[in-house]
Amino acid sequence: IIRLALQLATTLLFLNTQPVQSFIIAMAWRDTWADILNGGSPRWKVDDLDAKQKALAHIIEHHHAGGSSLDNCEPMRILCPLAGDDPFVQYAWSQGHDVTAIDIVPDALKAMRSQFGDDVDDWTSENQQKSGLVWKHKSGRATLFEGDILMKRPELVNTFDVIYDKDSFGALSLEMRPKFCERLSEFHKDGGTLYIEVKNKETGREFGPPYHVEKECLMDPTAF
């Protein structure tokens, strides 16, 4: 039965590649997040608020060329791709910034929404034909896209001052990275800031996600 299922999946991939790939990826990530949220291995997750504060301070320092700090920074529009339930999103929002997250796993985004408070009425959702399910916070400064990061989203083109990538690049297989980088370049404003964290592993480099990433991986021309 397993062999037949694999053969069927392979056949479908050749017949209609993108929808089936997206379905398989979504199922895999949902299983991963189910394990994480049920107390399994945290994989790439870092929930320490101090780490998020340092990340935002680092972003502000470079985005404003050393002229701002956490206390006097102009609000920025920040995109967090493959965000899961990363506390950075809520933290940046609490500091006055406009945040947008994209993730394919509903349970991860549900966990993220809970970080903004207990009132579920603070969020409204709309199933948009081209963008999938979109959640908006009553503040008007937090938007969560429940869908595929590789999907073209014309409404987000040239929108963000900053992209915060916490292990997203390193979570993707090599063949997915070029399209991922293509989407980020579309969403990013000219002259914006890209902040990226990756795993540089001492052991288990051949396993992932997250995958081991070297500087050369980030600068590989095939990833752009």
Summary of the structure (lengths in Angstrom):
residues: 224
radius of gyration: 17.9
end to end distance: 39.5
largest distance: 61.8
contacts: 623
relative contact order: 0.12
helix: 44%
strand: 21%
